[in-house]
Every structure is written in C-alpha cells, then in structure tokens.
C-alpha cells in the first residue's frame, strides 16, 4: 500500500525537487503539470492512500506555485490537472460521455495547457460531473460513489481482515 504513496506523491516530490532549479533557469516559460484524480473530490472506499497521494501532489504544486508568484518570480508555472476515467488502448472498455478515449482526452489537455489556471479539469464532461458532485454535497455524493465502487470492484464492499 505504501507503494501507492511512493509512486504518486513522493516520486513527484523528489522529481520536482531535483528538476525545479533547472526549470527556473530556463529562458522561456516552463509548464509543469501534476496529474490528479477525480477520486480526490469524493474519496471512494478502499482507496484512501491513492486519493491522499493525489491530493498531496495538488497542494505541493499549489504551494510551489505561490512561491513562484511571490518569492522566486520565475517563468515556471505549476498546474494541477484533475483527471477522471479515460479509456486507453491497454484497457478495453467502451467509451462513454464520462469515459472518453485517450485521444479525445489528450486533445482536451492540450487545449487547456497554459490557460493561467492553477487547477483545471480539462475534459468538459469530467468538469460537469465534478460540479454535480460538489453541488449535491457529501450526503448525496458519497453513497453514489461508494455504490459505483462496489459495482466496479465487488471486493470493495467486503469486510477486510
């Protein structure tokens, strides 16, 4: 389980720490994108380490961006991108409105890069679904996410030893 935190959070921290001085010396603008997850909006059951490691990256990049704006004043921009489910060539799933294919998602990413926002959800239907989750609040969204997780991963509803 700790490997999830190492892979998502600590790897990003150490890589950013190692490369940031070089990026700050770059002559032109530099865009660094942290990849997040829609799961961070309403944590699904059985994934607290995954969700918290993604939120760690969000706040790491937010803090570093504030440093860049007010103290370091370089051309480095740090952006956090919230990503929902995407169908890829390696995982066979049907595409839906809320689960685009990787080409569609990649186009939405490219279209939003450099938009000046610190946190973005590039694919419009992911953004709309997140708006609904936030609008209805935890009392509605948590049971929906928990049930969706149970359908996606039947073992999620079983008691763990």
Backbone as CSV, one residue per row, in Angstrom:
resi,resn,N_x,N_y,N_z,CA_x,CA_y,CA_z,C_x,C_y,C_z
1,UNK,0.813,-1.210,0.000,0.000,0.000,0.000,0.849,1.262,0.000
2,UNK,1.943,1.227,0.737,2.814,2.401,0.776,3.400,2.697,-0.596
3,UNK,3.436,1.695,-1.467,3.969,1.921,-2.815,3.119,2.936,-3.576
4,UNK,1.829,2.991,-3.288,0.949,3.966,-3.943,1.374,5.381,-3.559
5,UNK,1.673,5.589,-2.301,2.114,6.909,-1.825,3.483,7.243,-2.405
6,UNK,4.379,6.260,-2.431,5.710,6.495,-3.016,5.609,6.842,-4.491
7,UNK,4.774,6.095,-5.216,4.659,6.290,-6.663,3.969,7.614,-7.007
8,UNK,2.880,7.918,-6.353,2.111,9.117,-6.710,2.611,10.386,-6.031
9,UNK,2.921,10.309,-4.759,3.283,11.505,-4.015,4.771,11.752,-3.914
10,UNK,5.498,10.805,-3.362,6.921,11.019,-3.107,7.752,11.082,-4.380
11,UNK,7.425,10.269,-5.374,8.144,10.350,-6.642,7.992,11.746,-7.240
12,UNK,6.772,12.264,-7.245,6.524,13.607,-7.780,7.299,14.651,-6.993
13,UNK,7.306,14.529,-5.670,8.042,15.466,-4.818,9.532,15.453,-5.152
14,UNK,10.129,14.269,-5.191,11.570,14.174,-5.420,11.961,14.591,-6.842
15,UNK,11.164,14.212,-7.821,11.458,14.608,-9.196,11.349,16.125,-9.358
16,UNK,10.306,16.711,-8.796,10.123,18.165,-8.883,11.263,18.884,-8.167
17,UNK,11.626,18.379,-7.003,12.728,18.993,-6.240,14.032,18.941,-7.032
18,UNK,14.283,17.829,-7.704,15.521,17.683,-8.470,15.543,18.568,-9.715
19,UNK,14.396,18.728,-10.369,14.363,19.445,-11.650,14.019,20.923,-11.545
20,UNK,13.404,21.343,-10.456,12.943,22.732,-10.348,14.067,23.758,-10.506
21,UNK,15.248,23.561,-9.925,16.306,24.556,-10.154,16.662,24.713,-11.637
22,UNK,16.694,23.624,-12.376,16.988,23.700,-13.811,15.852,24.377,-14.562
23,UNK,14.620,24.070,-14.187,13.471,24.690,-14.858,13.446,26.185,-14.589
24,UNK,13.853,26.596,-13.392,13.873,28.028,-13.063,14.903,28.782,-13.897
25,UNK,15.953,28.110,-14.326,16.995,28.761,-15.139,16.631,28.813,-16.622
26,UNK,15.560,28.163,-17.020,15.177,28.137,-18.436,14.874,29.546,-18.926
27,UNK,15.209,29.806,-20.172,14.991,31.142,-20.736,13.518,31.432,-21.010
28,UNK,12.787,30.441,-21.449,11.380,30.645,-21.773,10.483,30.123,-20.670
29,UNK,9.176,30.195,-20.887,8.239,29.695,-19.889,8.309,28.170,-19.768
30,UNK,8.076,27.679,-18.566,8.074,26.245,-18.274,6.746,25.905,-17.618
31,UNK,6.084,24.886,-18.135,4.832,24.420,-17.559,5.046,23.023,-16.980
32,UNK,4.738,22.867,-15.700,4.841,21.578,-15.025,3.426,21.172,-14.632
33,UNK,3.025,19.970,-15.040,1.654,19.528,-14.784,1.669,18.341,-13.838
34,UNK,0.987,18.496,-12.719,0.772,17.388,-11.799,-0.542,16.713,-12.156
35,UNK,-0.513,15.399,-12.277,-1.717,14.675,-12.672,-2.466,14.215,-11.430
36,UNK,-3.694,14.677,-11.331,-4.542,14.332,-10.194,-5.626,13.353,-10.577
37,UNK,-6.581,13.230,-9.704,-7.661,12.282,-9.925,-8.981,12.858,-9.450
38,UNK,-10.003,12.562,-10.214,-11.352,12.946,-9.832,-11.750,12.260,-8.524
39,UNK,-11.112,11.141,-8.224,-11.398,10.425,-6.970,-11.101,11.293,-5.755
40,UNK,-10.280,12.310,-5.916,-9.969,13.202,-4.810,-11.129,14.078,-4.381
41,UNK,-12.147,14.194,-5.202,-13.302,15.022,-4.850,-14.204,14.320,-3.850
42,UNK,-14.429,13.048,-4.048,-15.196,12.216,-3.114,-14.425,10.907,-3.001
43,UNK,-13.672,10.720,-1.923,-12.829,9.527,-1.831,-13.647,8.237,-1.876
44,UNK,-13.354,7.374,-2.843,-14.055,6.099,-2.904,-13.546,5.152,-1.819
45,UNK,-14.379,4.191,-1.420,-13.934,3.223,-0.421,-12.719,2.444,-0.929
46,UNK,-11.883,2.055,-0.003,-10.714,1.207,-0.251,-9.581,1.900,-0.999
47,UNK,-9.669,3.199,-1.220,-8.601,3.903,-1.932,-8.075,5.141,-1.194
48,UNK,-8.050,5.157,0.135,-7.633,6.386,0.812,-6.183,6.781,0.551
49,UNK,-5.288,5.821,0.398,-3.892,6.173,0.132,-3.728,6.743,-1.274
50,UNK,-4.430,6.184,-2.235,-4.383,6.705,-3.596,-4.880,8.151,-3.621
51,UNK,-6.037,8.364,-3.021,-6.644,9.693,-3.026,-5.763,10.705,-2.306
52,UNK,-5.269,10.343,-1.144,-4.452,11.291,-0.386,-3.128,11.578,-1.090
53,UNK,-2.572,10.597,-1.809,-1.327,10.856,-2.536,-1.571,11.829,-3.695
54,UNK,-2.726,11.749,-4.310,-3.051,12.694,-5.383,-3.293,14.096,-4.823
55,UNK,-3.979,14.184,-3.688,-4.203,15.497,-3.076,-2.888,16.097,-2.588
56,UNK,-1.953,15.251,-2.164,-0.620,15.723,-1.791,0.023,16.458,-2.967
57,UNK,-0.063,15.871,-4.150,0.520,16.492,-5.341,-0.162,17.829,-5.623
58,UNK,-1.473,17.869,-5.465,-2.188,19.133,-5.697,-1.670,20.239,-4.783
59,UNK,-1.562,19.967,-3.511,-1.128,21.001,-2.563,0.358,21.273,-2.652
60,UNK,1.153,20.289,-3.027,2.571,20.524,-3.293,2.714,21.529,-4.430
61,UNK,2.010,21.294,-5.529,2.104,22.188,-6.676,1.517,23.567,-6.367
62,UNK,0.453,23.611,-5.574,-0.130,24.903,-5.206,0.872,25.708,-4.383
63,UNK,1.477,25.064,-3.400,2.470,25.757,-2.578,3.666,26.221,-3.381
64,UNK,4.150,25.372,-4.266,5.279,25.765,-5.117,4.900,26.901,-6.056
65,UNK,3.666,26.889,-6.562,3.233,27.970,-7.449,3.179,29.294,-6.712
66,UNK,2.718,29.287,-5.474,2.711,30.514,-4.671,4.141,31.027,-4.494
67,UNK,5.078,30.116,-4.237,6.486,30.524,-4.154,6.946,31.174,-5.455
68,UNK,6.569,30.563,-6.580,6.979,31.112,-7.871,6.382,32.500,-8.099
69,UNK,5.143,32.703,-7.692,4.489,34.000,-7.886,5.086,35.094,-7.009
70,UNK,5.330,34.787,-5.750,5.634,35.849,-4.799,7.087,35.919,-4.333
71,UNK,7.851,34.849,-4.468,9.203,34.877,-3.939,10.264,34.639,-5.007
72,UNK,10.129,33.596,-5.771,11.146,33.242,-6.741,10.988,34.057,-8.018
73,UNK,9.752,34.292,-8.421,9.404,35.099,-9.598,10.141,34.637,-10.856
74,UNK,9.872,33.383,-11.226,10.470,32.822,-12.436,9.376,32.586,-13.472
75,UNK,9.746,31.961,-14.573,8.793,31.638,-15.631,8.223,30.234,-15.480
76,UNK,8.340,29.656,-14.290,7.822,28.315,-14.050,6.368,28.419,-13.599
77,UNK,5.513,27.678,-14.280,4.097,27.598,-13.904,3.795,26.146,-13.548
78,UNK,3.191,25.958,-12.368,2.812,24.614,-11.931,1.293,24.509,-11.967
79,UNK,0.815,23.507,-12.630,-0.620,23.312,-12.824,-0.992,21.921,-12.313
80,UNK,-2.161,21.813,-11.734,-2.670,20.517,-11.282,-3.861,20.172,-12.160
81,UNK,-3.797,18.995,-12.791,-4.833,18.586,-13.719,-5.650,17.450,-13.104
82,UNK,-6.951,17.676,-12.944,-7.848,16.664,-12.398,-8.325,15.785,-13.545
83,UNK,-8.111,14.481,-13.388,-8.420,13.531,-14.448,-9.459,12.528,-13.953
84,UNK,-10.470,12.294,-14.761,-11.443,11.247,-14.487,-11.075,9.999,-15.267
85,UNK,-12.003,9.101,-15.390,-11.726,7.847,-16.086,-11.570,8.090,-17.587
86,UNK,-10.550,7.456,-18.164,-10.249,7.568,-19.584,-10.001,6.161,-20.118
87,UNK,-10.553,5.860,-21.273,-10.313,4.566,-21.911,-9.005,4.633,-22.677
88,UNK,-8.163,3.650,-22.468,-6.883,3.620,-23.182,-6.812,2.368,-24.046
89,UNK,-5.796,2.318,-24.881,-5.608,1.156,-25.743,-5.259,-0.088,-24.941
90,UNK,-4.649,0.090,-23.764,-4.222,-1.066,-22.975,-5.353,-1.663,-22.142
91,UNK,-6.411,-0.895,-21.905,-7.552,-1.389,-21.126,-8.789,-1.299,-22.006
92,UNK,-9.371,-2.447,-22.321,-10.538,-2.453,-23.202,-11.808,-2.144,-22.409
93,UNK,-12.301,-0.948,-22.595,-13.586,-0.529,-22.055,-14.245,0.325,-23.116
94,UNK,-15.554,0.312,-23.112,-16.270,1.159,-24.053,-16.130,2.612,-23.625
95,UNK,-16.033,3.499,-24.603,-16.023,4.915,-24.283,-17.456,5.366,-24.030
96,UNK,-17.590,6.320,-23.145,-18.876,6.924,-22.836,-18.658,8.426,-22.752
97,UNK,-19.710,9.153,-22.491,-19.587,10.594,-22.327,-18.636,10.921,-21.177
98,UNK,-18.709,10.147,-20.088,-17.858,10.392,-18.917,-16.549,9.612,-18.956
99,UNK,-16.373,8.756,-19.956,-15.134,7.986,-20.095,-14.680,8.098,-21.550
100,UNK,-13.994,9.209,-21.873,-13.570,9.413,-23.265,-12.398,8.491,-23.620
101,UNK,-12.134,8.384,-24.908,-10.941,7.657,-25.320,-9.728,8.557,-25.076
102,UNK,-8.559,7.967,-25.095,-7.348,8.710,-24.742,-7.051,9.848,-25.723
103,UNK,-7.375,9.690,-26.998,-7.145,10.769,-27.969,-8.009,11.993,-27.659
104,UNK,-9.283,11.753,-27.368,-10.185,12.853,-27.019,-9.704,13.566,-25.769
105,UNK,-9.317,12.780,-24.766,-8.838,13.384,-23.518,-7.550,14.171,-23.757
106,UNK,-6.637,13.609,-24.536,-5.371,14.297,-24.807,-5.613,15.641,-25.499
107,UNK,-6.552,15.681,-26.431,-6.873,16.961,-27.094,-7.390,17.982,-26.081
108,UNK,-8.218,17.536,-25.142,-8.732,18.473,-24.136,-7.605,18.961,-23.229
109,UNK,-6.637,18.097,-22.951,-5.478,18.519,-22.155,-4.682,19.601,-22.881
110,UNK,-4.357,19.334,-24.124,-3.552,20.277,-24.898,-4.267,21.623,-25.020
111,UNK,-5.579,21.588,-25.182,-6.349,22.828,-25.333,-6.386,23.668,-24.068
112,UNK,-6.126,23.080,-22.906,-6.200,23.848,-21.659,-4.831,24.190,-21.071
113,UNK,-3.773,23.646,-21.646,-2.435,23.943,-21.117,-2.112,25.420,-21.285
114,UNK,-1.529,25.979,-20.258,-1.137,27.369,-20.313,-2.294,28.342,-20.189
115,UNK,-3.425,27.882,-19.671,-4.617,28.744,-19.578,-4.534,29.727,-18.410
116,UNK,-3.521,29.592,-17.567,-3.367,30.515,-16.442,-4.044,30.063,-15.168
117,UNK,-4.770,28.974,-15.221,-5.424,28.442,-14.024,-4.468,27.492,-13.298
118,UNK,-4.512,27.493,-11.995,-3.666,26.628,-11.194,-4.189,25.202,-11.170
119,UNK,-5.482,25.046,-11.187,-6.130,23.731,-11.097,-7.174,23.649,-12.194
120,UNK,-7.072,22.619,-13.028,-8.026,22.500,-14.127,-8.540,21.073,-14.242
121,UNK,-9.721,20.967,-14.804,-10.282,19.682,-15.221,-10.500,19.832,-16.720
122,UNK,-9.564,19.318,-17.529,-9.580,19.663,-18.955,-10.745,19.101,-19.757
123,UNK,-11.214,17.926,-19.411,-12.291,17.311,-20.184,-13.626,17.826,-19.639
124,UNK,-14.411,18.448,-20.484,-15.617,19.162,-20.049,-16.596,18.279,-19.279
125,UNK,-16.781,17.025,-19.694,-17.756,16.178,-19.005,-17.257,15.725,-17.634
126,UNK,-15.945,15.625,-17.451,-15.406,15.389,-16.109,-15.677,16.610,-15.228
127,UNK,-15.475,17.790,-15.798,-15.715,19.024,-15.037,-17.185,19.159,-14.646
128,UNK,-18.069,18.836,-15.564,-19.506,18.920,-15.265,-19.888,17.912,-14.191
129,UNK,-19.374,16.693,-14.278,-19.709,15.700,-13.256,-19.168,16.113,-11.893
130,UNK,-17.994,16.741,-11.857,-17.463,17.232,-10.578,-18.331,18.353,-10.016
131,UNK,-18.846,19.194,-10.886,-19.735,20.258,-10.426,-20.970,19.665,-9.751
132,UNK,-21.551,18.639,-10.358,-22.723,17.993,-9.758,-22.383,17.375,-8.405
133,UNK,-21.237,16.726,-8.318,-20.812,16.123,-7.043,-20.721,17.202,-5.973
134,UNK,-20.102,18.320,-6.298,-19.960,19.405,-5.325,-21.297,20.060,-5.009
135,UNK,-22.159,20.193,-6.001,-23.452,20.850,-5.796,-24.365,20.048,-4.876
136,UNK,-24.322,18.730,-4.961,-25.221,17.908,-4.152,-24.681,17.601,-2.765
137,UNK,-23.411,17.829,-2.526,-22.845,17.638,-1.201,-22.530,16.186,-0.882
138,UNK,-21.867,16.012,0.249,-21.375,14.692,0.654,-22.481,13.690,0.953
139,UNK,-23.592,14.145,1.512,-24.667,13.211,1.867,-25.251,12.503,0.647
140,UNK,-25.156,13.130,-0.506,-25.639,12.520,-1.743,-24.488,11.851,-2.496
141,UNK,-23.368,12.547,-2.626,-22.285,12.050,-3.477,-21.538,10.852,-2.902
142,UNK,-21.318,10.811,-1.591,-20.564,9.690,-1.012,-21.282,8.352,-1.222
143,UNK,-22.581,8.233,-0.942,-23.245,6.952,-1.219,-23.226,6.564,-2.707
144,UNK,-23.325,7.534,-3.592,-23.285,7.243,-5.023,-21.915,6.706,-5.418
145,UNK,-20.862,7.355,-4.939,-19.502,6.904,-5.246,-19.244,5.536,-4.626
146,UNK,-19.696,5.333,-3.403,-19.496,4.034,-2.740,-20.194,2.916,-3.510
147,UNK,-21.389,3.176,-3.993,-22.117,2.157,-4.752,-21.456,1.909,-6.110
148,UNK,-21.009,2.973,-6.745,-20.303,2.808,-8.026,-19.034,1.997,-7.829
149,UNK,-18.354,2.235,-6.734,-17.142,1.473,-6.442,-17.472,0.004,-6.189
150,UNK,-18.563,-0.244,-5.512,-18.984,-1.626,-5.244,-19.260,-2.361,-6.558
151,UNK,-19.862,-1.661,-7.525,-20.139,-2.274,-8.831,-18.862,-2.466,-9.650
152,UNK,-17.942,-1.518,-9.527,-16.692,-1.587,-10.262,-15.747,-2.628,-9.676
153,UNK,-15.736,-2.696,-8.362,-14.801,-3.561,-7.644,-15.579,-4.281,-6.554
154,UNK,-16.173,-5.412,-6.854,-17.053,-6.100,-5.901,-16.423,-6.344,-4.529
155,UNK,-15.108,-6.528,-4.486,-14.457,-6.776,-3.202,-14.441,-5.541,-2.304
156,UNK,-14.723,-4.355,-2.881,-14.692,-3.125,-2.082,-15.737,-3.128,-0.986
157,UNK,-16.836,-3.823,-1.203,-17.895,-3.857,-0.201,-17.723,-4.914,0.861
158,UNK,-16.714,-5.782,0.689,-16.500,-6.858,1.649,-15.628,-6.392,2.805
159,UNK,-15.851,-6.958,3.952,-15.060,-6.618,5.120,-13.652,-7.158,4.964
160,UNK,-12.675,-6.312,5.250,-11.270,-6.722,5.163,-10.808,-7.231,6.516
161,UNK,-9.920,-8.239,6.505,-9.357,-8.762,7.753,-8.291,-7.859,8.290
